[in-house]
């Protein structure tokens, strides 16, 4: 449904979220509604409401048609709001998507920041990614103070998120009361044909190969909880890595396979095999028209061994804890299996 921009009433605080129909954004909406906030969400006319969030949640949302490139709709959507959570972004690892991704992720963030400054919103939360912290060939431990380094392991997506963060920092310098979240690879129940949820479908289809790298992962509901808790806090001018566990990809794939009752991947994808695999996937994509899960960029990332530190967020939010990754996987797999049966 689409409502007009009515003023805030009854003392209930209103939050605007961009990217509310996305994987992370939809769970943030769920968290906000369940905590009693009045929620307004910016939505493109072509976007569909996610099936994995209860309908009664979305029925309580005030939907405003528009997008982050339309400054008029942004200005209208921010009338009377207390908080802005900027979650809208394009995630892609394909060079052909570079122009659109930069436009949405960078220019879109510029527009949201500028409008929030003009409307004097009380609080601004930016959903970024650990990709914006940057990776290095040697991997290692990454924390919030790590400096961005230009290298071949930074994907086009990572560069766009890094540059979008610069816009938020610029807004902070101009008086924006803001905080930045950098989630690891987000795990949970969603549309397994899109985003990081594709990992579940890949394993369900008994993909034989596993990469040798190590990466950070976070439950989508933990990301949503951390987002709202930081929105409610007095913390300003800070960034936080949101990461539950650092696991080898092989362990991740094996755990998902076991939860589904499927065959574990059994072939080690060495860097040489990865070079062959992403090229084969590109050829396959040409004939099927479907975007492959494996690209040159994702293949390179899958061999790095990177550990993301979560101590800062745990110290900043007493009482907050991450769901163990194995538990997150098992819960998500049950929901995927139940959806298959319907």
C-alpha positions, 0 to 999 in steps of 0.5 A: 500500500502507498500512503501520504506523508502524514506527520508523526503522531502519538509520540511514536518515533518514525523511521524511514528505510531505503532498500526496504524490499531487499534482503537486509532491509526487509529484516530491518523493517521487521525488527522496527515494526516488532519494536513498535516504531512507525515505519516508512519505506521507500520503494520502487514501483517495480519492486515486489514485497519479499515473500519471506517476511510475514504479510502482517509486517508489511501491512504496517509499513507506510510505503512511498514510491520512489528511489534514491536517485529521485531527490523529490521522492527522497525529500517527501519521504523524509518529512516528519521522520526521526531516523533514516536507515539507508540500506538501498544498494546494488550488489553485483560482481559483473563489470557490465553492472558497474555504471548502474551500481556506482549510480545507486551506491554512490550517487544514491548515498550522496542524495540520501545524505544531503536530504537527511542534512536538509531535513535535520533528521535526528539519526542516520544509519548507513548499511555498508559492507565489510567489502568497504573495509577492503581486502589484501592478498595476505588476508589476515585480521580486519578491524574497523581501523583498517585503512583502505588499500587499492589492490586487485582483491577489491571488487567493483562492488567493494569500491562502490561501497567504499566511495559511498561511505566517503559520502557518509563521512562527508555528511558527518563532517557537515553535522549528520548524526550518523553511524556505519555498519559493515556486515560480513556475508549475510546468512539467512532465509530469503530468496535463494535466487538472489544475494548471498542466499544463493549460497544455499541453493548452490549447496542444495543443488549439490555443487561439487566444488568448494573454495579454500578461503576463509570469510566472515558471516553474520545472521541477517536477523543479527544484522537487523538487531544491531542496526536498530540498537545502534540507531537507538544508541548515542554512538556517533561518528563510528563504524562497526563490523557486524560479523558473527563467525569466521569460517572456511568456505568448506565448513560453511558448505559442509554445514549447509549440505548436512542441514539439507541432507545433501552431498557435501562438496568434495572437490577442492577448487584450487586457484587454477581450477577457479580460473577455469571455473569462472570462465566456464560460468561466463560461457554458461551465462552467455547462453542461459542469460542467467548471472553466474554465482562465480565470477573472476572477482568472486573467485579471487575473493574466495581464496583469501583468508580473512578474519573480521573482528567483532569485538567493537560492536560487542563492547558497544552494545552490552547484552547483544550477542551473535547467533552461532553460525551453525544455528543460523544455517540450520534455521535457514535450511529448515525454512528453505525446505519448508518453502520447497514443500509448499 
